Amino acid sequence: MKRLWRIIEANCASANESFSRNFLHELEAWEARMRHKMKLEDDFEPSYKNDRTNEPPPKRQPTRDEKIAGYYANLEIPYGADLETVKKAYRKLMKQYHPDKFAGDHEKQKTATEITKRLNEAYQALEKHLQSRST
């Protein structure tokens, strides 16, 4: 029934021009008969009108792998970013946290080493993941 209403609504503008008023009157009478026959409530009309929106369908969110999402978070980039973005983020963070920058302070160097290990792990995992998806 909803499909039929979608077809009728889509052709309504052209129906006003190409069909006589008698046709439109018969269409309204048919609608009344169908409502009575199917014993539909008043909420029938809004249900088929709400199906015809001009909005595009919502985008499907990719299924989110939490381990991969963690790697994206380590590189401070949004989930699903492409390989080029991953490389840029990795290079930027490696410049910022490279252990050689903290040669004078042992504690900072130790922390930077831990951070760079995690950055390397994240980059390698994301590189492998994105390359496997592209092939």
N, CA, C and O atoms as CSV, one atom per row, in Angstrom:
chain,resi,resn,atom,element,x,y,z
A,1,MET,N,N,0.818,-1.185,0.000
A,1,MET,CA,C,0.000,0.000,0.000
A,1,MET,C,C,0.872,1.262,0.000
A,1,MET,O,O,0.608,2.217,-0.731
A,2,LYS,N,N,1.919,1.243,0.839
A,2,LYS,CA,C,2.790,2.419,0.899
A,2,LYS,C,C,3.467,2.666,-0.439
A,2,LYS,O,O,3.638,3.812,-0.855
A,3,ARG,N,N,3.850,1.590,-1.106
A,3,ARG,CA,C,4.509,1.740,-2.406
A,3,ARG,C,C,3.568,2.406,-3.401
A,3,ARG,O,O,3.985,3.270,-4.173
A,4,LEU,N,N,2.313,2.009,-3.382
A,4,LEU,CA,C,1.332,2.601,-4.274
A,4,LEU,C,C,1.198,4.100,-4.003
A,4,LEU,O,O,1.127,4.899,-4.937
A,5,TRP,N,N,1.164,4.475,-2.734
A,5,TRP,CA,C,1.056,5.905,-2.409
A,5,TRP,C,C,2.287,6.678,-2.855
A,5,TRP,O,O,2.178,7.822,-3.297
A,6,ARG,N,N,3.448,6.062,-2.743
A,6,ARG,CA,C,4.659,6.741,-3.219
A,6,ARG,C,C,4.575,7.008,-4.717
A,6,ARG,O,O,4.968,8.076,-5.188
A,7,ILE,N,N,4.064,6.037,-5.457
A,7,ILE,CA,C,3.927,6.207,-6.907
A,7,ILE,C,C,2.921,7.312,-7.211
A,7,ILE,O,O,3.157,8.160,-8.071
A,8,ILE,N,N,1.811,7.293,-6.507
A,8,ILE,CA,C,0.781,8.312,-6.733
A,8,ILE,C,C,1.310,9.692,-6.384
A,8,ILE,O,O,1.097,10.644,-7.134
A,9,GLU,N,N,1.999,9.812,-5.252
A,9,GLU,CA,C,2.548,11.120,-4.860
A,9,GLU,C,C,3.577,11.610,-5.869
A,9,GLU,O,O,3.609,12.795,-6.204
A,10,ALA,N,N,4.410,10.708,-6.350
A,10,ALA,CA,C,5.443,11.103,-7.309
A,10,ALA,C,C,4.822,11.635,-8.595
A,10,ALA,O,O,5.383,12.519,-9.243
A,11,ASN,N,N,3.674,11.101,-8.956
A,11,ASN,CA,C,3.033,11.511,-10.194
A,11,ASN,C,C,1.924,12.536,-9.974
A,11,ASN,O,O,1.229,12.907,-10.920
A,12,CYS,N,N,1.756,12.991,-8.750
A,12,CYS,CA,C,0.661,13.902,-8.432
A,12,CYS,C,C,0.763,15.227,-9.190
A,12,CYS,O,O,-0.240,15.746,-9.679
A,13,ALA,N,N,1.968,15.764,-9.285
A,13,ALA,CA,C,2.127,17.042,-9.976
A,13,ALA,C,C,1.753,16.914,-11.449
A,13,ALA,O,O,1.061,17.769,-12.001
A,14,SER,N,N,2.210,15.855,-12.067
A,14,SER,CA,C,1.863,15.675,-13.472
A,14,SER,C,C,0.394,15.300,-13.621
A,14,SER,O,O,-0.222,15.594,-14.645
A,15,ALA,N,N,-0.173,14.649,-12.600
A,15,ALA,CA,C,-1.595,14.287,-12.663
A,15,ALA,C,C,-2.465,15.530,-12.672
A,15,ALA,O,O,-3.498,15.560,-13.341
A,16,ASN,N,N,-2.063,16.546,-11.943
A,16,ASN,CA,C,-2.840,17.785,-11.923
A,16,ASN,C,C,-2.909,18.420,-13.310
A,16,ASN,O,O,-3.915,19.032,-13.669
A,17,GLU,N,N,-1.853,18.275,-14.074
A,17,GLU,CA,C,-1.811,18.897,-15.386
A,17,GLU,C,C,-2.437,18.013,-16.468
A,17,GLU,O,O,-3.164,18.510,-17.327
A,18,SER,N,N,-2.160,16.710,-16.431
A,18,SER,CA,C,-2.555,15.862,-17.549
A,18,SER,C,C,-3.897,15.157,-17.355
A,18,SER,O,O,-4.515,14.745,-18.337
A,19,PHE,N,N,-4.357,15.010,-16.124
A,19,PHE,CA,C,-5.634,14.348,-15.894
A,19,PHE,C,C,-6.708,15.368,-15.529
A,19,PHE,O,O,-6.423,16.453,-15.021
A,20,SER,N,N,-7.911,14.994,-15.796
A,20,SER,CA,C,-9.024,15.904,-15.495
A,20,SER,C,C,-9.294,15.896,-13.995
A,20,SER,O,O,-8.796,15.044,-13.259
A,21,ARG,N,N,-10.091,16.861,-13.566
A,21,ARG,CA,C,-10.480,16.924,-12.160
A,21,ARG,C,C,-11.285,15.685,-11.777
A,21,ARG,O,O,-11.274,15.263,-10.621
A,22,ASN,N,N,-11.972,15.115,-12.740
A,22,ASN,CA,C,-12.748,13.922,-12.480
A,22,ASN,C,C,-11.839,12.780,-12.019
A,22,ASN,O,O,-12.206,12.022,-11.121
A,23,PHE,N,N,-10.667,12.655,-12.621
A,23,PHE,CA,C,-9.731,11.614,-12.224
A,23,PHE,C,C,-9.285,11.824,-10.784
A,23,PHE,O,O,-9.244,10.876,-10.000
A,24,LEU,N,N,-8.948,13.069,-10.432
A,24,LEU,CA,C,-8.504,13.344,-9.068
A,24,LEU,C,C,-9.620,13.080,-8.066
A,24,LEU,O,O,-9.368,12.594,-6.964
A,25,HIS,N,N,-10.848,13.399,-8.448
A,25,HIS,CA,C,-11.984,13.125,-7.568
A,25,HIS,C,C,-12.144,11.615,-7.374
A,25,HIS,O,O,-12.398,11.154,-6.262
A,26,GLU,N,N,-11.997,10.857,-8.446
A,26,GLU,CA,C,-12.082,9.402,-8.354
A,26,GLU,C,C,-10.946,8.836,-7.500
A,26,GLU,O,O,-11.142,7.868,-6.765
A,27,LEU,N,N,-9.776,9.433,-7.598
A,27,LEU,CA,C,-8.645,9.000,-6.784
A,27,LEU,C,C,-8.933,9.213,-5.300
A,27,LEU,O,O,-8.653,8.339,-4.480
A,28,GLU,N,N,-9.484,10.360,-4.960
A,28,GLU,CA,C,-9.839,10.623,-3.564
A,28,GLU,C,C,-10.911,9.660,-3.076
A,28,GLU,O,O,-10.856,9.198,-1.937
A,29,ALA,N,N,-11.887,9.351,-3.927
A,29,ALA,CA,C,-12.932,8.402,-3.554
A,29,ALA,C,C,-12.330,7.010,-3.353
A,29,ALA,O,O,-12.706,6.298,-2.422
A,30,TRP,N,N,-11.403,6.627,-4.219
A,30,TRP,CA,C,-10.737,5.339,-4.077
A,30,TRP,C,C,-9.982,5.263,-2.746
A,30,TRP,O,O,-10.012,4.246,-2.053
A,31,GLU,N,N,-9.309,6.363,-2.412
A,31,GLU,CA,C,-8.575,6.414,-1.142
A,31,GLU,C,C,-9.534,6.200,0.030
A,31,GLU,O,O,-9.224,5.447,0.954
A,32,ALA,N,N,-10.690,6.853,-0.002
A,32,ALA,CA,C,-11.676,6.711,1.072
A,32,ALA,C,C,-12.168,5.267,1.159
A,32,ALA,O,O,-12.330,4.727,2.254
A,33,ARG,N,N,-12.402,4.654,0.018
A,33,ARG,CA,C,-12.854,3.253,0.018
A,33,ARG,C,C,-11.769,2.330,0.593
A,33,ARG,O,O,-12.067,1.417,1.363
A,34,MET,N,N,-10.550,2.571,0.223
A,34,MET,CA,C,-9.456,1.726,0.720
A,34,MET,C,C,-9.307,1.875,2.231
A,34,MET,O,O,-9.094,0.888,2.935
A,35,ARG,N,N,-9.418,3.099,2.727
A,35,ARG,CA,C,-9.343,3.316,4.176
A,35,ARG,C,C,-10.453,2.548,4.881
A,35,ARG,O,O,-10.227,1.887,5.895
A,36,HIS,N,N,-11.649,2.648,4.326
A,36,HIS,CA,C,-12.785,1.961,4.946
A,36,HIS,C,C,-12.579,0.452,4.875
A,36,HIS,O,O,-12.810,-0.257,5.855
A,37,LYS,N,N,-12.149,-0.031,3.733
A,37,LYS,CA,C,-11.971,-1.462,3.534
A,37,LYS,C,C,-10.906,-2.025,4.466
A,37,LYS,O,O,-11.069,-3.101,5.041
A,38,MET,N,N,-9.830,-1.291,4.603
A,38,MET,CA,C,-8.733,-1.781,5.426
A,38,MET,C,C,-8.879,-1.359,6.886
A,38,MET,O,O,-8.063,-1.727,7.730
A,39,LYS,N,N,-9.920,-0.589,7.173
A,39,LYS,CA,C,-10.196,-0.119,8.534
A,39,LYS,C,C,-8.975,0.562,9.136
A,39,LYS,O,O,-8.559,0.278,10.259
A,40,LEU,N,N,-8.424,1.462,8.353
A,40,LEU,CA,C,-7.235,2.159,8.807
A,40,LEU,C,C,-7.620,3.357,9.657
A,40,LEU,O,O,-8.676,3.964,9.476
A,41,GLU,N,N,-6.753,3.671,10.568
A,41,GLU,CA,C,-6.963,4.817,11.441
A,41,GLU,C,C,-6.507,6.098,10.730
A,41,GLU,O,O,-6.041,6.062,9.591
A,42,ASP,N,N,-6.652,7.201,11.415
A,42,ASP,CA,C,-6.240,8.485,10.840
A,42,ASP,C,C,-4.732,8.590,10.675
A,42,ASP,O,O,-4.251,9.452,9.940
A,43,ASP,N,N,-3.984,7.731,11.343
A,43,ASP,CA,C,-2.531,7.818,11.235
A,43,ASP,C,C,-2.000,7.232,9.929
A,43,ASP,O,O,-0.789,7.234,9.710
A,44,PHE,N,N,-2.864,6.736,9.069
A,44,PHE,CA,C,-2.411,6.190,7.784
A,44,PHE,C,C,-1.758,7.258,6.923
A,44,PHE,O,O,-0.682,7.029,6.371
A,45,GLU,N,N,-2.373,8.395,6.802
A,45,GLU,CA,C,-1.866,9.430,5.908
A,45,GLU,C,C,-0.467,9.901,6.303
A,45,GLU,O,O,0.412,9.958,5.443
A,46,PRO,N,N,-0.229,10.238,7.566
A,46,PRO,CA,C,1.135,10.650,7.903
A,46,PRO,C,C,2.180,9.559,7.668
A,46,PRO,O,O,3.327,9.872,7.350
A,47,SER,N,N,1.809,8.289,7.817
A,47,SER,CA,C,2.812,7.246,7.666
A,47,SER,C,C,3.336,7.173,6.233
A,47,SER,O,O,4.532,6.964,6.031
A,48,TYR,N,N,2.471,7.341,5.242
A,48,TYR,CA,C,2.998,7.265,3.884
A,48,TYR,C,C,3.606,8.577,3.453
A,48,TYR,O,O,4.469,8.591,2.576
A,49,LYS,N,N,3.186,9.674,4.038
A,49,LYS,CA,C,3.810,10.951,3.675
A,49,LYS,C,C,5.197,11.076,4.282
A,49,LYS,O,O,6.078,11.693,3.684
A,50,ASN,N,N,5.406,10.494,5.470
A,50,ASN,CA,C,6.718,10.583,6.109
A,50,ASN,C,C,7.765,9.748,5.392
A,50,ASN,O,O,8.961,9.985,5.556
A,51,ASP,N,N,7.330,8.769,4.595
A,51,ASP,CA,C,8.279,7.960,3.845
A,51,ASP,C,C,8.906,8.743,2.699
A,51,ASP,O,O,9.955,8.356,2.183
A,52,ARG,N,N,8.281,9.826,2.304
A,52,ARG,CA,C,8.773,10.600,1.160
A,52,ARG,C,C,9.490,11.843,1.656
A,52,ARG,O,O,8.921,12.934,1.636
A,53,THR,N,N,10.712,11.694,2.094
A,53,THR,CA,C,11.510,12.842,2.503
A,53,THR,C,C,12.550,13.103,1.431
A,53,THR,O,O,12.929,12.210,0.673
A,54,ASN,N,N,12.998,14.332,1.385
A,54,ASN,CA,C,14.030,14.692,0.413
A,54,ASN,C,C,15.424,14.512,0.983
A,54,ASN,O,O,16.414,14.812,0.315
A,55,GLU,N,N,15.510,14.023,2.216
A,55,GLU,CA,C,16.812,13.835,2.836
A,55,GLU,C,C,17.447,12.549,2.322
A,55,GLU,O,O,16.756,11.554,2.099
A,56,PRO,N,N,18.764,12.570,2.134
A,56,PRO,CA,C,19.421,11.337,1.709
A,56,PRO,C,C,19.390,10.326,2.847
A,56,PRO,O,O,19.282,10.714,4.010
A,57,PRO,N,N,19.480,9.054,2.536
A,57,PRO,CA,C,19.486,8.065,3.606
A,57,PRO,C,C,20.721,8.244,4.483
A,57,PRO,O,O,21.761,8.686,3.997
A,58,PRO,N,N,20.623,7.912,5.751
A,58,PRO,CA,C,21.785,8.103,6.624
A,58,PRO,C,C,22.935,7.212,6.185
A,58,PRO,O,O,22.737,6.091,5.716
A,59,LYS,N,N,24.146,7.739,6.350
A,59,LYS,CA,C,25.328,6.971,5.977
A,59,LYS,C,C,25.522,5.836,6.973
A,59,LYS,O,O,25.333,5.999,8.178
A,60,ARG,N,N,25.899,4.698,6.442
A,60,ARG,CA,C,26.166,3.560,7.307
A,60,ARG,C,C,27.520,3.741,7.958
A,60,ARG,O,O,28.517,4.037,7.298
A,61,GLN,N,N,27.533,3.561,9.248
A,61,GLN,CA,C,28.789,3.630,9.970
A,61,GLN,C,C,29.513,2.297,9.815
A,61,GLN,O,O,28.909,1.236,9.973
A,62,PRO,N,N,30.792,2.354,9.510
A,62,PRO,CA,C,31.518,1.094,9.415
A,62,PRO,C,C,31.548,0.411,10.779
A,62,PRO,O,O,31.566,1.072,11.817
A,63,THR,N,N,31.554,-0.916,10.763
A,63,THR,CA,C,31.655,-1.610,12.029
A,63,THR,C,C,32.986,-1.254,12.654
A,63,THR,O,O,34.021,-1.258,11.988
A,64,ARG,N,N,32.952,-0.956,13.899
A,64,ARG,CA,C,34.112,-0.391,14.569
A,64,ARG,C,C,34.881,-1.481,15.314
A,64,ARG,O,O,34.362,-2.096,16.245
A,65,ASP,N,N,36.106,-1.706,14.898
A,65,ASP,CA,C,37.008,-2.617,15.582
A,65,ASP,C,C,37.711,-1.807,16.663
A,65,ASP,O,O,38.438,-0.860,16.364
A,66,GLU,N,N,37.493,-2.181,17.916
A,66,GLU,CA,C,38.011,-1.379,19.032
A,66,GLU,C,C,39.539,-1.359,19.083
A,66,GLU,O,O,40.128,-0.357,19.489
A,67,LYS,N,N,40.175,-2.435,18.682
A,67,LYS,CA,C,41.641,-2.454,18.681
A,67,LYS,C,C,42.179,-1.473,17.640
A,67,LYS,O,O,43.109,-0.715,17.916
A,68,ILE,N,N,41.594,-1.493,16.452
A,68,ILE,CA,C,41.986,-0.547,15.396
A,68,ILE,C,C,41.656,0.875,15.833
A,68,ILE,O,O,42.432,1.799,15.587
A,69,ALA,N,N,40.506,1.052,16.482
A,69,ALA,CA,C,40.117,2.385,16.972
A,69,ALA,C,C,41.145,2.902,17.978
A,69,ALA,O,O,41.437,4.098,18.008
A,70,GLY,N,N,41.687,2.016,18.793
A,70,GLY,CA,C,42.729,2.407,19.745
A,70,GLY,C,C,43.992,2.873,19.046
A,70,GLY,O,O,44.641,3.823,19.484
A,71,TYR,N,N,44.338,2.199,17.958
A,71,TYR,CA,C,45.517,2.619,17.197
A,71,TYR,C,C,45.299,3.996,16.574
A,71,TYR,O,O,46.202,4.832,16.573
A,72,TYR,N,N,44.105,4.227,16.049
A,72,TYR,CA,C,43.798,5.560,15.516
A,72,TYR,C,C,43.888,6.610,16.620
A,72,TYR,O,O,44.397,7.709,16.402
A,73,ALA,N,N,43.392,6.262,17.799
A,73,ALA,CA,C,43.439,7.202,18.920
A,73,ALA,C,C,44.887,7.491,19.329
A,73,ALA,O,O,45.220,8.627,19.665
A,74,ASN,N,N,45.747,6.471,19.301
A,74,ASN,CA,C,47.158,6.687,19.634
A,74,ASN,C,C,47.812,7.685,18.688
A,74,ASN,O,O,48.679,8.462,19.087
A,75,LEU,N,N,47.388,7.654,17.440
A,75,LEU,CA,C,47.955,8.579,16.453
A,75,LEU,C,C,47.173,9.897,16.381
A,75,LEU,O,O,47.488,10.776,15.579
A,76,GLU,N,N,46.152,10.015,17.232
A,76,GLU,CA,C,45.352,11.245,17.349
A,76,GLU,C,C,44.675,11.627,16.040
A,76,GLU,O,O,44.669,12.796,15.654
A,77,ILE,N,N,44.109,10.642,15.363
A,77,ILE,CA,C,43.386,10.871,14.116
A,77,ILE,C,C,42.022,10.180,14.202
A,77,ILE,O,O,41.853,9.255,14.997
A,78,PRO,N,N,41.051,10.613,13.399
A,78,PRO,CA,C,39.721,10.000,13.468
A,78,PRO,C,C,39.710,8.576,12.927
A,78,PRO,O,O,40.492,8.216,12.047
A,79,TYR,N,N,38.812,7.786,13.474
A,79,TYR,CA,C,38.653,6.395,13.044
A,79,TYR,C,C,38.300,6.353,11.560
A,79,TYR,O,O,37.419,7.079,11.098
A,80,GLY,N,N,38.995,5.496,10.823
A,80,GLY,CA,C,38.714,5.336,9.404
A,80,GLY,C,C,39.543,6.219,8.497
A,80,GLY,O,O,39.326,6.227,7.285
A,81,ALA,N,N,40.497,6.972,9.056
A,81,ALA,CA,C,41.338,7.834,8.220
A,81,ALA,C,C,42.158,6.991,7.249
A,81,ALA,O,O,42.437,5.821,7.511
A,82,ASP,N,N,42.539,7.595,6.131
A,82,ASP,CA,C,43.286,6.861,5.103
A,82,ASP,C,C,44.762,6.750,5.469
A,82,ASP,O,O,45.220,7.350,6.441
A,83,LEU,N,N,45.493,5.981,4.683
A,83,LEU,CA,C,46.898,5.694,4.964
A,83,LEU,C,C,47.751,6.953,4.933
A,83,LEU,O,O,48.666,7.098,5.745
A,84,GLU,N,N,47.470,7.853,4.022
A,84,GLU,CA,C,48.249,9.099,3.942
A,84,GLU,C,C,48.109,9.912,5.234
A,84,GLU,O,O,49.092,10.464,5.729
A,85,THR,N,N,46.907,9.983,5.770
A,85,THR,CA,C,46.674,10.702,7.031
A,85,THR,C,C,47.387,10.005,8.180
A,85,THR,O,O,47.929,10.662,9.069
A,86,VAL,N,N,47.389,8.686,8.163
A,86,VAL,CA,C,48.078,7.909,9.196
A,86,VAL,C,C,49.576,8.218,9.158
A,86,VAL,O,O,50.199,8.427,10.199
A,87,LYS,N,N,50.147,8.245,7.954
A,87,LYS,CA,C,51.582,8.532,7.819
A,87,LYS,C,C,51.934,9.930,8.323
A,87,LYS,O,O,52.926,10.114,9.027
A,88,LYS,N,N,51.113,10.912,7.956
A,88,LYS,CA,C,51.381,12.293,8.387
A,88,LYS,C,C,51.308,12.417,9.902
A,88,LYS,O,O,52.157,13.062,10.517
A,89,ALA,N,N,50.308,11.806,10.498
A,89,ALA,CA,C,50.147,11.877,11.949
A,89,ALA,C,C,51.308,11.170,12.651
A,89,ALA,O,O,51.819,11.661,13.658
A,90,TYR,N,N,51.718,10.033,12.125
A,90,TYR,CA,C,52.828,9.276,12.709
A,90,TYR,C,C,54.109,10.110,12.679
A,90,TYR,O,O,54.809,10.223,13.685
A,91,ARG,N,N,54.404,10.686,11.527
A,91,ARG,CA,C,55.623,11.501,11.412
A,91,ARG,C,C,55.597,12.701,12.352
A,91,ARG,O,O,56.599,13.028,12.988
A,92,LYS,N,N,54.458,13.340,12.430
A,92,LYS,CA,C,54.314,14.519,13.298
A,92,LYS,C,C,54.551,14.146,14.763
A,92,LYS,O,O,55.279,14.836,15.476
A,93,LEU,N,N,53.934,13.058,15.201
A,93,LEU,CA,C,54.074,12.649,16.598
A,93,LEU,C,C,55.472,12.117,16.895
A,93,LEU,O,O,55.982,12.308,17.999
A,94,MET,N,N,56.094,11.456,15.930
A,94,MET,CA,C,57.462,10.974,16.135
A,94,MET,C,C,58.443,12.140,16.283
A,94,MET,O,O,59.375,12.073,17.084
A,95,LYS,N,N,58.232,13.200,15.514
A,95,LYS,CA,C,59.074,14.392,15.676
A,95,LYS,C,C,58.894,14.995,17.062
A,95,LYS,O,O,59.848,15.473,17.676
A,96,GLN,N,N,57.667,14.964,17.539
A,96,GLN,CA,C,57.353,15.582,18.836
A,96,GLN,C,C,57.877,14.747,20.008
A,96,GLN,O,O,58.350,15.312,20.994
A,97,TYR,N,N,57.805,13.429,19.925
A,97,TYR,CA,C,58.124,12.575,21.066
A,97,TYR,C,C,59.368,11.703,20.892
A,97,TYR,O,O,59.574,10.784,21.685
A,98,HIS,N,N,60.181,11.955,19.907
A,98,HIS,CA,C,61.365,11.123,19.700
A,98,HIS,C,C,62.267,11.186,20.933
A,98,HIS,O,O,62.516,12.274,21.453
A,99,PRO,N,N,62.762,10.037,21.413
A,99,PRO,CA,C,63.570,10.006,22.638
A,99,PRO,C,C,64.862,10.834,22.569
A,99,PRO,O,O,65.344,11.315,23.595
A,100,ASP,N,N,65.418,10.999,21.374
A,100,ASP,CA,C,66.649,11.778,21.247
A,100,ASP,C,C,66.439,13.243,21.619
A,100,ASP,O,O,67.402,13.921,21.978
A,101,LYS,N,N,65.224,13.744,21.545
A,101,LYS,CA,C,64.951,15.143,21.920
A,101,LYS,C,C,65.079,15.353,23.427
A,101,LYS,O,O,65.234,16.482,23.891
A,102,PHE,N,N,65.013,14.253,24.191
A,102,PHE,CA,C,65.030,14.357,25.645
A,102,PHE,C,C,66.279,13.700,26.233
A,102,PHE,O,O,66.221,13.093,27.303
A,103,ALA,N,N,67.387,13.821,25.541
A,103,ALA,CA,C,68.629,13.169,25.960
A,103,ALA,C,C,69.108,13.658,27.323
A,103,ALA,O,O,69.764,12.903,28.041
A,104,GLY,N,N,68.807,14.877,27.693
A,104,GLY,CA,C,69.295,15.434,28.961
A,104,GLY,C,C,68.498,14.971,30.167
A,104,GLY,O,O,69.034,14.974,31.276
A,105,ASP,N,N,67.270,14.580,30.007
A,105,ASP,CA,C,66.401,14.197,31.129
A,105,ASP,C,C,66.028,12.726,30.983
A,105,ASP,O,O,65.293,12.345,30.072
A,106,HIS,N,N,66.554,11.895,31.909
A,106,HIS,CA,C,66.359,10.453,31.811
A,106,HIS,C,C,64.884,10.052,31.912
A,106,HIS,O,O,64.439,9.180,31.166
A,107,GLU,N,N,64.125,10.663,32.810
A,107,GLU,CA,C,62.703,10.316,32.974
A,107,GLU,C,C,61.898,10.649,31.716
A,107,GLU,O,O,61.083,9.846,31.261
A,108,LYS,N,N,62.130,11.830,31.164
A,108,LYS,CA,C,61.417,12.218,29.943
A,108,LYS,C,C,61.801,11.311,28.777
A,108,LYS,O,O,60.959,10.961,27.949
A,109,GLN,N,N,63.070,10.935,28.720
A,109,GLN,CA,C,63.525,10.058,27.644
A,109,GLN,C,C,62.870,8.679,27.772
A,109,GLN,O,O,62.486,8.076,26.770
A,110,LYS,N,N,62.746,8.188,28.997
A,110,LYS,CA,C,62.105,6.895,29.224
A,110,LYS,C,C,60.624,6.952,28.810
A,110,LYS,O,O,60.120,6.023,28.181
A,111,THR,N,N,59.940,8.034,29.162
A,111,THR,CA,C,58.533,8.220,28.775
A,111,THR,C,C,58.399,8.338,27.263
A,111,THR,O,O,57.499,7.747,26.667
A,112,ALA,N,N,59.285,9.094,26.651
A,112,ALA,CA,C,59.259,9.264,25.199
A,112,ALA,C,C,59.507,7.932,24.491
A,112,ALA,O,O,58.925,7.678,23.436
A,113,THR,N,N,60.349,7.092,25.051
A,113,THR,CA,C,60.614,5.776,24.467
A,113,THR,C,C,59.345,4.926,24.484
A,113,THR,O,O,59.018,4.261,23.501
A,114,GLU,N,N,58.635,4.956,25.612
A,114,GLU,CA,C,57.371,4.214,25.709
A,114,GLU,C,C,56.358,4.735,24.684
A,114,GLU,O,O,55.679,3.951,24.021
A,115,ILE,N,N,56.264,6.045,24.561
A,115,ILE,CA,C,55.316,6.646,23.614
A,115,ILE,C,C,55.669,6.253,22.192
A,115,ILE,O,O,54.787,5.893,21.412
A,116,THR,N,N,56.947,6.317,21.843
A,116,THR,CA,C,57.333,5.972,20.468
A,116,THR,C,C,57.116,4.491,20.176
A,116,THR,O,O,56.817,4.129,19.038
A,117,LYS,N,N,57.261,3.627,21.181
A,117,LYS,CA,C,56.954,2.210,20.973
A,117,LYS,C,C,55.483,2.043,20.612
A,117,LYS,O,O,55.140,1.297,19.695
A,118,ARG,N,N,54.622,2.741,21.337
A,118,ARG,CA,C,53.187,2.653,21.052
A,118,ARG,C,C,52.841,3.267,19.700
A,118,ARG,O,O,51.979,2.755,18.986
A,119,LEU,N,N,53.507,4.355,19.350
A,119,LEU,CA,C,53.267,4.975,18.048
A,119,LEU,C,C,53.696,4.037,16.920
A,119,LEU,O,O,52.996,3.902,15.916
A,120,ASN,N,N,54.862,3.386,17.093
A,120,ASN,CA,C,55.334,2.434,16.079
A,120,ASN,C,C,54.361,1.266,15.930
A,120,ASN,O,O,54.041,0.853,14.815
A,121,GLU,N,N,53.896,0.742,17.056
A,121,GLU,CA,C,52.952,-0.375,17.019
A,121,GLU,C,C,51.656,0.038,16.308
A,121,GLU,O,O,51.127,-0.699,15.477
A,122,ALA,N,N,51.165,1.219,16.651
A,122,ALA,CA,C,49.927,1.704,16.035
A,122,ALA,C,C,50.111,1.918,14.540
A,122,ALA,O,O,49.258,1.527,13.742
A,123,TYR,N,N,51.215,2.534,14.163
A,123,TYR,CA,C,51.457,2.798,12.741
A,123,TYR,C,C,51.566,1.500,11.947
A,123,TYR,O,O,50.967,1.375,10.878
A,124,GLN,N,N,52.317,0.544,12.456
A,124,GLN,CA,C,52.495,-0.722,11.741
A,124,GLN,C,C,51.178,-1.483,11.619
A,124,GLN,O,O,50.883,-2.058,10.571
A,125,ALA,N,N,50.391,-1.485,12.688
A,125,ALA,CA,C,49.103,-2.196,12.647
A,125,ALA,C,C,48.140,-1.523,11.675
A,125,ALA,O,O,47.456,-2.203,10.910
A,126,LEU,N,N,48.082,-0.195,11.699
A,126,LEU,CA,C,47.183,0.523,10.794
A,126,LEU,C,C,47.637,0.393,9.343
A,126,LEU,O,O,46.816,0.253,8.437
A,127,GLU,N,N,48.940,0.442,9.134
A,127,GLU,CA,C,49.460,0.283,7.769
A,127,GLU,C,C,49.052,-1.094,7.223
A,127,GLU,O,O,48.577,-1.210,6.093
A,128,LYS,N,N,49.246,-2.116,8.036
A,128,LYS,CA,C,48.878,-3.476,7.616
A,128,LYS,C,C,47.376,-3.583,7.382
A,128,LYS,O,O,46.929,-4.166,6.395
A,129,HIS,N,N,46.603,-3.012,8.303
A,129,HIS,CA,C,45.129,-3.053,8.195
A,129,HIS,C,C,44.643,-2.338,6.927
A,129,HIS,O,O,43.804,-2.869,6.200
A,130,LEU,N,N,45.157,-1.158,6.668
A,130,LEU,CA,C,44.696,-0.373,5.513
A,130,LEU,C,C,45.169,-0.986,4.199
A,130,LEU,O,O,44.445,-0.932,3.205
A,131,GLN,N,N,46.345,-1.557,4.174
A,131,GLN,CA,C,46.807,-2.211,2.960
A,131,GLN,C,C,46.025,-3.478,2.665
A,131,GLN,O,O,45.778,-3.792,1.500
A,132,SER,N,N,45.632,-4.209,3.692
A,132,SER,CA,C,44.840,-5.416,3.479
A,132,SER,C,C,43.434,-5.071,2.990
A,132,SER,O,O,42.839,-5.847,2.241
A,133,ARG,N,N,42.897,-3.932,3.394
A,133,ARG,CA,C,41.585,-3.507,2.944
A,133,ARG,C,C,41.598,-3.045,1.493
A,133,ARG,O,O,40.602,-3.183,0.782
A,134,SER,N,N,42.742,-2.489,1.051
A,134,SER,CA,C,42.804,-1.956,-0.308
A,134,SER,C,C,43.026,-3.047,-1.355
A,134,SER,O,O,42.803,-2.821,-2.545
A,135,THR,N,N,43.465,-4.228,-0.917
A,135,THR,CA,C,43.697,-5.294,-1.893
A,135,THR,C,C,42.556,-6.270,-1.937
A,135,THR,O,O,42.594,-7.229,-2.707
